[in-house]
Amino acid sequence: MRTLLKSFALAATLLLSSVSAHAAKDGGTLSFLVQPEPPTLASYVSTSGPIGLVMPKIYEGLFDYDNDGKMIPILAESYDISADGKTVTFNLRKGVTWHDGAPFTSADVKFTILEVLKKVHPRGPNSFREVSSIETPDAHTAIFKLDNPAPYMMRSFSAYESPMVPMHLLEGQDIKSAPLANNPVGTGPFKFVEWKKGQYIRLDKNENYWQEGLPYLDRIVGRFIPDASTRTAAMENGEVMYAAYNAIPNIDAVRLKERDDIDVTTDGYSMINPMALIEFNTKEGAFVDSAVRRAISTAIDRRFMIDTIFFGYGKPATSALSSNFKATNLHAEMPNYPERGDVAAANAILDKAGFKKDGNGVRMTAVLDLIPYGED
C-alpha cells in the first residue's frame, strides 16, 4: 500500500490509509475520500483543498517537492538561474503527451504562466509577478525573463500550485468558463473519466504516462460522503483506503490509529504548509493598530488549542510562516508567539497603546468570520 501511495502522492493535513502487507503489483482500484466535494476541477482557477486532492493526478507541474522542500523534476528535468537571478531556464522533459495525444511543449508552459496563472489563478499574480516574458527557442526549452529576482517563484511549481494546462484546448477561450474546467486533460498518471455530482470522481490509468511502469493502479475513485460519522465508518469497513485534509475528524483519527490495519500520518503535509490563522482587516477598525494584532497573538494559548481542539495534531506557530519552511531558509521565529499565551503581557501591550477598558472591562469589539469548511 505504501508503494502504491507513492504513485498517488497527496498533501494532507491528517492522512489515514488502510495498510496492506502484500507486495505492490499492478492493477486494482483505490477508493479515497474527498471532503467536501470540489466546486470545480479547474485547479488553474481555484485552489480549494479538495481540488488539490484530486487534480494533481491529472495535471502536473514543472516540479514537485518532498517533505524537506527539495525540488523533484516532473515536467521539467532541470533548471538554471542566471547570476543576476533575472533569467531562469527550464529544460523540459521530452516525450510527454497530453491525455488526448497532443505533445507537451514549451508553448504550453508559456501559455500557462502568462495567460492563465498570472491572470486567473488566486496566487499566480504574486507567484509570477516578476515574470515579464517567456522565450521558447525550441519545444523543450522555456526561458523565464524576470524584472527582478524572485527566489520564491521556485517554490511554486507543484501540480497543486501551478498546474500546466494544454494551450490547444484553452487558447482563445474564456479561461474560467472553458469546457476544460470540468473535463480536464492533463499529462498526469490518471485520466479524467467521470464526475457524478454528489457521489464520486473517477480517474483511470494513463497508459501512455511518461514515467515508465507507473501508475500501478488501474483506477482511483474519489468519493463524496457529507456525513463525518459515515466517512469514518467507510474507513473502518474498508470501503475507502485513503483520507486526507481531515476527511476523518481528528477525534476519530485518535481512535483509529490504534488499529493495526489503519495508518495515520502527517507526512506529505509540508507541501502546502498550511496554518490555522486569523487574518486581520488592516484598512479600517481596531486592527489597523499593530499593537492590537501583537496583543492578540500574545494572548493566544496555542498549546491548549492543539491539545484540546486538534487532539494533538499540530505544532505551535512561531511566526506567520510555517516552521516547515526552515529547510528552505525562509522561516524565522518572531516575537509575540508564546506557546501557552501570556494574557498579562497582552494587556500590557494594549495599556501602553492607549486602549482603555469600559465599565465591563471591554476595550473593543470586532466580528470574526469563520471559513465554513467541514464539521471542525
DRENDO-1510 file (C-alpha; in Angstrom, 1 decimal, always signed):
<recs>
REC; n; res; u; v; w
REC; 1; MET; +0.0; +0.0; +0.0 .
REC; 2; ARG; +2.8; +2.4; +0.8 .
REC; 3; THR; +4.4; +1.8; -2.6 .
REC; 4; LEU; +1.0; +2.4; -4.3 .
REC; 5; LEU; +0.6; +5.6; -2.4 .
REC; 6; LYS; +3.9; +6.9; -3.7 .
REC; 7; SER; +2.4; +6.9; -7.2 .
REC; 8; PHE; -0.6; +8.7; -5.7 .
REC; 9; ALA; +1.2; +11.2; -3.5 .
REC; 10; LEU; -1.1; +13.7; -1.9 .
REC; 11; ALA; -0.6; +16.6; +0.5 .
REC; 12; ALA; -2.6; +16.1; +3.6 .
REC; 13; THR; -3.2; +17.7; +7.0 .
REC; 14; LEU; -4.1; +14.4; +8.5 .
REC; 15; LEU; -3.8; +11.3; +6.3 .
REC; 16; LEU; -5.4; +7.9; +7.1 .
REC; 17; SER; -4.8; +4.9; +5.0 .
REC; 18; SER; -5.6; +1.2; +5.3 .
REC; 19; VAL; -2.4; -0.9; +5.5 .
REC; 20; SER; -1.6; -4.0; +3.5 .
REC; 21; ALA; +1.3; -6.4; +4.0 .
REC; 22; HIS; +1.1; -7.5; +0.4 .
REC; 23; ALA; +3.8; -6.6; -2.1 .
REC; 24; ALA; +2.9; -3.9; -4.7 .
REC; 25; LYS; +1.6; -5.2; -8.0 .
REC; 26; ASP; -0.1; -3.7; -11.0 .
REC; 27; GLY; -3.9; -3.3; -11.1 .
REC; 28; GLY; -6.8; -2.6; -8.8 .
REC; 29; THR; -8.9; +0.4; -7.7 .
REC; 30; LEU; -8.2; +2.8; -4.9 .
REC; 31; SER; -11.2; +4.5; -3.3 .
REC; 32; PHE; -10.5; +7.6; -1.2 .
REC; 33; LEU; -12.4; +10.3; +0.5 .
REC; 34; VAL; -12.8; +13.8; -1.0 .
REC; 35; GLN; -14.3; +16.2; +1.6 .
REC; 36; PRO; -16.0; +18.4; +0.8 .
REC; 37; GLU; -16.9; +17.9; -2.9 .
REC; 38; PRO; -14.8; +20.3; -5.0 .
REC; 39; PRO; -16.7; +23.3; -6.6 .
REC; 40; THR; -14.8; +22.8; -9.9 .
REC; 41; LEU; -12.0; +20.8; -11.4 .
REC; 42; ALA; -10.2; +23.9; -12.8 .
REC; 43; SER; -7.3; +23.9; -10.5 .
REC; 44; TYR; -5.8; +26.7; -12.5 .
REC; 45; VAL; -8.7; +28.9; -11.3 .
REC; 46; SER; -9.3; +27.6; -7.8 .
REC; 47; THR; -7.0; +26.3; -5.1 .
REC; 48; SER; -9.7; +24.8; -2.9 .
REC; 49; GLY; -8.3; +22.0; -0.8 .
REC; 50; PRO; -10.5; +19.2; -2.4 .
REC; 51; ILE; -9.3; +20.3; -5.9 .
REC; 52; GLY; -5.7; +19.9; -4.7 .
REC; 53; LEU; -6.6; +16.4; -3.6 .
REC; 54; VAL; -7.8; +15.2; -7.0 .
REC; 55; MET; -6.3; +17.3; -9.8 .
REC; 56; PRO; -2.5; +16.7; -9.3 .
REC; 57; LYS; -3.3; +13.2; -10.5 .
REC; 58; ILE; -4.5; +14.7; -13.8 .
REC; 59; TYR; -2.4; +17.9; -14.2 .
REC; 60; GLU; +1.3; +18.1; -13.4 .
REC; 61; GLY; +3.7; +20.9; -12.5 .
REC; 62; LEU; +7.2; +21.5; -13.7 .
REC; 63; PHE; +8.4; +20.2; -10.3 .
REC; 64; ASP; +7.2; +18.6; -7.1 .
REC; 65; TYR; +8.7; +19.0; -3.6 .
REC; 66; ASP; +9.5; +16.4; -1.0 .
REC; 67; ASN; +8.9; +16.7; +2.7 .
REC; 68; ASP; +12.1; +18.7; +3.1 .
REC; 69; GLY; +11.2; +21.1; +0.4 .
REC; 70; LYS; +13.7; +19.6; -2.1 .
REC; 71; MET; +12.6; +20.0; -5.8 .
REC; 72; ILE; +11.8; +16.9; -7.7 .
REC; 73; PRO; +11.8; +17.0; -11.5 .
REC; 74; ILE; +8.5; +16.4; -13.1 .
REC; 75; LEU; +7.7; +18.1; -16.4 .
REC; 76; ALA; +10.9; +20.0; -16.2 .
REC; 77; GLU; +14.1; +17.9; -15.9 .
REC; 78; SER; +16.3; +20.7; -14.7 .
REC; 79; TYR; +16.7; +24.4; -14.5 .
REC; 80; ASP; +19.4; +27.1; -14.5 .
REC; 81; ILE; +19.3; +30.5; -12.9 .
REC; 82; SER; +21.5; +33.4; -14.2 .
REC; 83; ALA; +23.9; +35.1; -11.8 .
REC; 84; ASP; +21.7; +38.2; -11.5 .
REC; 85; GLY; +18.6; +36.0; -10.9 .
REC; 86; LYS; +16.6; +37.5; -13.7 .
REC; 87; THR; +16.7; +34.6; -16.2 .
REC; 88; VAL; +15.5; +31.1; -15.3 .
REC; 89; THR; +15.9; +28.5; -18.0 .
REC; 90; PHE; +13.8; +25.3; -17.7 .
REC; 91; ASN; +14.8; +22.2; -19.7 .
REC; 92; LEU; +11.5; +20.3; -20.3 .
REC; 93; ARG; +11.0; +16.6; -20.4 .
REC; 94; LYS; +10.8; +15.1; -23.8 .
REC; 95; GLY; +8.2; +12.5; -25.0 .
REC; 96; VAL; +5.4; +13.8; -22.7 .
REC; 97; THR; +1.9; +13.9; -24.2 .
REC; 98; TRP; -1.4; +15.3; -23.1 .
REC; 99; HIS; -4.1; +12.8; -22.4 .
REC; 100; ASP; -5.6; +13.5; -25.9 .
REC; 101; GLY; -2.3; +12.6; -27.5 .
REC; 102; ALA; -1.0; +16.1; -28.3 .
REC; 103; PRO; +2.6; +16.7; -27.3 .
REC; 104; PHE; +3.5; +18.8; -24.3 .
REC; 105; THR; +5.8; +21.6; -25.3 .
REC; 106; SER; +7.3; +24.9; -24.1 .
REC; 107; ALA; +4.4; +26.7; -25.7 .
REC; 108; ASP; +2.1; +25.1; -23.1 .
REC; 109; VAL; +4.4; +26.4; -20.3 .
REC; 110; LYS; +4.5; +29.9; -21.7 .
REC; 111; PHE; +0.7; +30.0; -22.2 .
REC; 112; THR; +0.0; +28.5; -18.8 .
REC; 113; ILE; +2.2; +31.0; -16.9 .
REC; 114; LEU; +1.4; +34.2; -18.8 .
REC; 115; GLU; -2.2; +33.7; -20.0 .
REC; 116; VAL; -3.6; +31.5; -17.2 .
REC; 117; LEU; -1.8; +31.6; -13.9 .
REC; 118; LYS; -0.8; +35.3; -14.0 .
REC; 119; LYS; -4.3; +36.2; -14.8 .
REC; 120; VAL; -6.9; +33.9; -13.2 .
REC; 121; HIS; -5.1; +31.8; -10.5 .
REC; 122; PRO; -5.6; +33.0; -6.9 .
REC; 123; ARG; -1.9; +33.2; -6.2 .
REC; 124; GLY; -0.4; +33.2; -9.7 .
REC; 125; PRO; -0.3; +37.0; -10.0 .
REC; 126; ASN; +2.0; +37.1; -7.0 .
REC; 127; SER; +4.0; +33.9; -7.7 .
REC; 128; PHE; +4.8; +35.1; -11.2 .
REC; 129; ARG; +4.7; +38.8; -10.7 .
REC; 130; GLU; +8.2; +39.4; -11.8 .
REC; 131; VAL; +7.9; +37.2; -15.0 .
REC; 132; SER; +7.7; +39.8; -17.8 .
REC; 133; SER; +8.2; +37.3; -20.7 .
REC; 134; ILE; +8.9; +33.7; -21.6 .
REC; 135; GLU; +11.1; +32.7; -24.5 .
REC; 136; THR; +10.6; +29.4; -26.2 .
REC; 137; PRO; +13.7; +28.8; -28.5 .
REC; 138; ASP; +12.6; +25.2; -29.0 .
REC; 139; ALA; +9.8; +22.8; -28.0 .
REC; 140; HIS; +11.7; +21.7; -24.8 .
REC; 141; THR; +13.2; +25.0; -23.5 .
REC; 142; ALA; +11.3; +27.7; -21.6 .
REC; 143; ILE; +13.3; +30.8; -20.6 .
REC; 144; PHE; +11.6; +33.0; -18.0 .
REC; 145; LYS; +12.7; +36.6; -18.1 .
REC; 146; LEU; +12.2; +38.4; -14.8 .
REC; 147; ASP; +12.1; +42.1; -14.0 .
REC; 148; ASN; +13.6; +41.4; -10.6 .
REC; 149; PRO; +15.0; +38.2; -8.9 .
REC; 150; ALA; +12.1; +36.1; -7.4 .
REC; 151; PRO; +13.5; +33.1; -5.5 .
REC; 152; TYR; +10.1; +32.4; -4.0 .
REC; 153; MET; +8.9; +31.6; -7.5 .
REC; 154; MET; +10.9; +28.4; -7.4 .
REC; 155; ARG; +8.6; +27.1; -4.6 .
REC; 156; SER; +5.5; +27.5; -6.8 .
REC; 157; PHE; +5.8; +24.8; -9.5 .
REC; 158; SER; +3.9; +21.9; -8.0 .
REC; 159; ALA; +0.9; +20.4; -9.7 .
REC; 160; TYR; -1.4; +21.8; -7.0 .
REC; 161; GLU; +0.1; +25.3; -7.1 .
REC; 162; SER; +0.9; +25.8; -10.8 .
REC; 163; PRO; -0.7; +23.1; -13.0 .
REC; 164; MET; +0.5; +23.1; -16.6 .
REC; 165; VAL; -2.5; +23.2; -18.9 .
REC; 166; PRO; -2.9; +22.4; -22.6 .
REC; 167; MET; -2.7; +25.6; -24.8 .
REC; 168; HIS; -4.5; +23.9; -27.7 .
REC; 169; LEU; -7.6; +23.4; -25.5 .
REC; 170; LEU; -7.7; +26.8; -23.9 .
REC; 171; GLU; -6.3; +29.3; -26.2 .
REC; 172; GLY; -8.8; +31.9; -27.4 .
REC; 173; GLN; -11.4; +30.9; -24.8 .
REC; 174; ASP; -12.6; +32.4; -21.6 .
REC; 175; ILE; -10.3; +30.6; -19.2 .
REC; 176; LYS; -12.8; +30.5; -16.4 .
REC; 177; SER; -15.7; +29.1; -18.4 .
REC; 178; ALA; -13.9; +26.9; -21.0 .
REC; 179; PRO; -15.2; +23.3; -21.2 .
REC; 180; LEU; -11.7; +22.1; -20.0 .
REC; 181; ALA; -12.7; +23.2; -16.4 .
REC; 182; ASN; -14.8; +20.1; -15.7 .
REC; 183; ASN; -13.5; +17.9; -18.5 .
REC; 184; PRO; -9.8; +18.1; -17.7 .
REC; 185; VAL; -7.0; +16.9; -20.0 .
REC; 186; GLY; -3.5; +16.8; -18.4 .
REC; 187; THR; -0.2; +14.9; -18.6 .
REC; 188; GLY; -0.5; +13.1; -15.3 .
REC; 189; PRO; -0.7; +9.4; -14.3 .
REC; 190; PHE; -4.5; +9.3; -14.4 .
REC; 191; LYS; -7.1; +10.4; -16.9 .
REC; 192; PHE; -10.4; +12.0; -16.0 .
REC; 193; VAL; -13.4; +9.7; -16.8 .
REC; 194; GLU; -16.4; +10.8; -14.9 .
REC; 195; TRP; -17.7; +13.2; -12.2 .
REC; 196; LYS; -21.0; +12.1; -10.8 .
REC; 197; LYS; -22.1; +15.1; -8.7 .
REC; 198; GLY; -22.7; +14.2; -5.1 .
REC; 199; GLN; -21.2; +10.7; -5.4 .
REC; 200; TYR; -17.7; +10.4; -6.9 .
REC; 201; ILE; -15.0; +11.3; -9.3 .
REC; 202; ARG; -13.4; +8.5; -11.4 .
REC; 203; LEU; -9.9; +8.6; -12.8 .
REC; 204; ASP; -8.4; +5.8; -14.9 .
REC; 205; LYS; -4.8; +4.8; -15.6 .
REC; 206; ASN; -2.9; +6.8; -18.2 .
REC; 207; GLU; -1.5; +4.0; -20.3 .
REC; 208; ASN; +0.9; +6.4; -22.0 .
REC; 209; TYR; +2.3; +8.1; -18.9 .
REC; 210; TRP; +5.9; +9.3; -19.3 .
REC; 211; GLN; +7.1; +7.6; -16.0 .
REC; 212; GLU; +7.6; +4.0; -17.2 .
REC; 213; GLY; +5.8; +1.4; -15.1 .
REC; 214; LEU; +3.6; +3.9; -13.4 .
REC; 215; PRO; +0.9; +4.2; -12.2 .
REC; 216; TYR; +0.4; +0.8; -10.6 .
REC; 217; LEU; -3.3; +1.3; -10.1 .
REC; 218; ASP; -5.9; +0.9; -12.9 .
REC; 219; ARG; -8.3; +3.3; -11.3 .
REC; 220; ILE; -8.8; +5.8; -8.4 .
REC; 221; VAL; -12.2; +6.9; -7.2 .
REC; 222; GLY; -12.7; +9.9; -5.0 .
REC; 223; ARG; -15.9; +9.5; -3.0 .
REC; 224; PHE; -18.0; +12.3; -1.6 .
REC; 225; ILE; -19.6; +11.4; +1.8 .
REC; 226; PRO; -21.1; +14.5; +3.5 .
REC; 227; ASP; -21.6; +13.0; +7.0 .
REC; 228; ALA; -18.5; +12.7; +9.1 .
REC; 229; SER; -19.5; +9.6; +11.0 .
REC; 230; THR; -20.3; +7.8; +7.7 .
REC; 231; ARG; -16.9; +8.7; +6.4 .
REC; 232; THR; -15.3; +7.2; +9.5 .
REC; 233; ALA; -17.4; +4.1; +9.1 .
REC; 234; ALA; -16.3; +3.8; +5.5 .
REC; 235; MET; -12.7; +3.8; +6.5 .
REC; 236; GLU; -13.3; +1.3; +9.3 .
REC; 237; ASN; -15.2; -1.0; +6.9 .
REC; 238; GLY; -12.6; -0.9; +4.2 .
REC; 239; GLU; -14.9; +0.9; +1.7 .
REC; 240; VAL; -12.2; +3.6; +1.3 .
REC; 241; MET; -8.5; +3.3; +1.7 .
REC; 242; TYR; -7.3; +6.8; +2.0 .
REC; 243; ALA; -8.5; +10.0; +3.6 .
REC; 244; ALA; -6.7; +13.4; +3.7 .
REC; 245; TYR; -7.4; +17.0; +4.6 .
REC; 246; ASN; -9.2; +15.9; +7.8 .
REC; 247; ALA; -11.9; +14.0; +6.0 .
REC; 248; ILE; -11.7; +11.8; +9.1 .
REC; 249; PRO; -12.2; +14.1; +12.1 .
REC; 250; ASN; -9.3; +14.2; +14.4 .
REC; 251; ILE; -11.3; +12.8; +17.3 .
REC; 252; ASP; -11.9; +9.6; +15.2 .
REC; 253; ALA; -8.3; +9.6; +14.0 .
REC; 254; VAL; -7.1; +9.3; +17.6 .
REC; 255; ARG; -9.1; +6.2; +17.9 .
REC; 256; LEU; -8.4; +4.6; +14.5 .
REC; 257; LYS; -4.7; +4.9; +14.8 .
REC; 258; GLU; -4.8; +2.2; +17.4 .
REC; 259; ARG; -5.9; -0.3; +14.8 .
REC; 260; ASP; -3.3; -2.5; +13.1 .
REC; 261; ASP; -5.0; -2.1; +9.7 .
REC; 262; ILE; -5.1; +1.7; +9.6 .
REC; 263; ASP; -2.1; +4.0; +9.5 .
REC; 264; VAL; -2.2; +7.7; +10.5 .
REC; 265; THR; +0.5; +10.2; +9.5 .
REC; 266; THR; +1.1; +13.9; +8.8 .
REC; 267; ASP; +3.7; +13.2; +6.1 .
REC; 268; GLY; +3.0; +14.9; +2.9 .
REC; 269; TYR; +1.6; +17.9; +4.7 .
REC; 270; SER; +4.6; +20.1; +4.2 .
REC; 271; MET; +3.9; +20.6; +0.5 .
REC; 272; ILE; +1.2; +23.2; +1.3 .
REC; 273; ASN; +2.5; +24.2; +4.8 .
REC; 274; PRO; -1.0; +25.3; +6.0 .
REC; 275; MET; -1.6; +27.4; +9.1 .
REC; 276; ALA; -4.6; +27.8; +11.3 .
REC; 277; LEU; -4.7; +31.6; +11.4 .
REC; 278; ILE; -6.5; +34.8; +12.0 .
REC; 279; GLU; -6.5; +37.4; +9.2 .
REC; 280; PHE; -6.9; +41.0; +10.3 .
REC; 281; ASN; -8.6; +43.8; +8.4 .
REC; 282; THR; -5.7; +46.4; +8.5 .
REC; 283; LYS; -7.6; +49.0; +6.4 .
REC; 284; GLU; -10.2; +50.1; +9.0 .
REC; 285; GLY; -11.2; +49.4; +12.5 .
REC; 286; ALA; -9.2; +48.4; +15.6 .
REC; 287; PHE; -6.8; +46.0; +13.9 .
REC; 288; VAL; -5.2; +48.9; +11.9 .
REC; 289; ASP; -3.1; +49.4; +15.0 .
REC; 290; SER; -0.3; +46.8; +15.0 .
REC; 291; ALA; -0.3; +46.8; +18.9 .
REC; 292; VAL; -3.8; +45.2; +18.8 .
REC; 293; ARG; -2.6; +42.5; +16.5 .
REC; 294; ARG; +0.5; +41.8; +18.6 .
REC; 295; ALA; -1.6; +41.7; +21.8 .
REC; 296; ILE; -4.0; +39.1; +20.3 .
REC; 297; SER; -1.1; +36.9; +19.1 .
REC; 298; THR; +0.5; +37.2; +22.5 .
REC; 299; ALA; -2.7; +36.1; +24.3 .
REC; 300; ILE; -3.5; +33.0; +22.2 .
REC; 301; ASP; -2.8; +29.7; +24.1 .
REC; 302; ARG; -1.6; +27.7; +21.1 .
REC; 303; ARG; -0.8; +24.6; +23.1 .
REC; 304; PHE; -4.3; +24.4; +24.6 .
REC; 305; MET; -5.8; +24.7; +21.1 .
REC; 306; ILE; -3.6; +21.9; +19.7 .
REC; 307; ASP; -4.1; +19.5; +22.6 .
REC; 308; THR; -7.8; +20.1; +23.1 .
REC; 309; ILE; -9.3; +21.2; +19.8 .
REC; 310; PHE; -7.0; +19.4; +17.3 .
REC; 311; PHE; -6.4; +16.3; +19.5 .
REC; 312; GLY; -2.7; +16.8; +19.4 .
REC; 313; TYR; -2.3; +17.1; +15.7 .
REC; 314; GLY; -0.3; +20.3; +15.1 .
REC; 315; LYS; +2.5; +22.3; +16.5 .
REC; 316; PRO; +2.6; +25.9; +17.9 .
REC; 317; ALA; +3.3; +28.6; +15.4 .
REC; 318; THR; +6.4; +30.7; +15.9 .
REC; 319; SER; +5.7; +33.2; +13.1 .
REC; 320; ALA; +3.2; +33.8; +10.4 .
REC; 321; LEU; +5.1; +31.4; +8.1 .
REC; 322; SER; +5.1; +27.7; +8.8 .
REC; 323; SER; +8.2; +26.3; +10.5 .
REC; 324; ASN; +8.2; +23.7; +7.8 .
REC; 325; PHE; +10.0; +26.3; +5.7 .
REC; 326; LYS; +13.1; +26.1; +7.9 .
REC; 327; ALA; +14.6; +23.7; +5.4 .
REC; 328; THR; +14.4; +26.4; +2.7 .
REC; 329; ASN; +15.8; +29.2; +5.0 .
REC; 330; LEU; +12.5; +31.1; +4.5 .
REC; 331; HIS; +11.4; +30.9; +8.2 .
REC; 332; ALA; +12.5; +33.0; +11.2 .
REC; 333; GLU; +11.0; +32.9; +14.6 .
REC; 334; MET; +9.1; +36.1; +15.6 .
REC; 335; PRO; +8.2; +37.7; +18.9 .
REC; 336; ASN; +4.7; +37.7; +20.3 .
REC; 337; TYR; +4.1; +33.9; +19.6 .
REC; 338; PRO; +4.1; +32.4; +23.1 .
REC; 339; GLU; +3.2; +28.7; +23.1 .
REC; 340; ARG; +1.0; +29.0; +26.2 .
REC; 341; GLY; -0.2; +32.5; +25.7 .
REC; 342; ASP; +0.5; +35.4; +28.0 .
REC; 343; VAL; -2.6; +37.4; +28.9 .
REC; 344; ALA; -0.8; +39.7; +31.2 .
REC; 345; ALA; +1.7; +40.7; +28.6 .
REC; 346; ALA; -1.2; +41.2; +26.1 .
REC; 347; ASN; -3.0; +43.5; +28.4 .
REC; 348; ALA; +0.2; +45.5; +29.0 .
REC; 349; ILE; +0.6; +45.9; +25.2 .
REC; 350; LEU; -2.9; +47.3; +25.0 .
REC; 351; ASP; -2.5; +49.5; +28.1 .
REC; 352; LYS; +0.6; +51.1; +26.5 .
REC; 353; ALA; -1.2; +51.6; +23.2 .
REC; 354; GLY; -3.9; +53.6; +25.0 .
REC; 355; PHE; -6.8; +51.2; +24.5 .
REC; 356; LYS; -8.9; +51.7; +27.7 .
REC; 357; LYS; -11.4; +49.3; +29.2 .
REC; 358; ASP; -15.0; +50.3; +29.6 .
REC; 359; GLY; -17.1; +49.6; +32.7 .
REC; 360; ASN; -17.4; +46.0; +31.6 .
REC; 361; GLY; -13.7; +45.5; +31.1 .
REC; 362; VAL; -14.1; +45.6; +27.3 .
REC; 363; ARG; -11.6; +47.5; +25.2 .
REC; 364; MET; -13.1; +47.0; +21.8 .
REC; 365; THR; -15.4; +44.7; +19.8 .
REC; 366; ALA; -14.9; +43.0; +16.4 .
REC; 367; VAL; -16.6; +40.5; +14.1 .
REC; 368; LEU; -14.9; +37.2; +13.5 .
REC; 369; ASP; -15.9; +35.5; +10.2 .
REC; 370; LEU; -15.2; +31.7; +10.1 .
REC; 371; ILE; -14.4; +29.8; +6.9 .
REC; 372; PRO; -17.4; +27.3; +6.5 .
REC; 373; TYR; -15.1; +24.3; +5.8 .
REC; 374; GLY; -16.1; +20.9; +7.2 .
REC; 375; GLU; -17.5; +20.0; +10.6 .
REC; 376; ASP; -14.4; +21.0; +12.5 .
</recs>
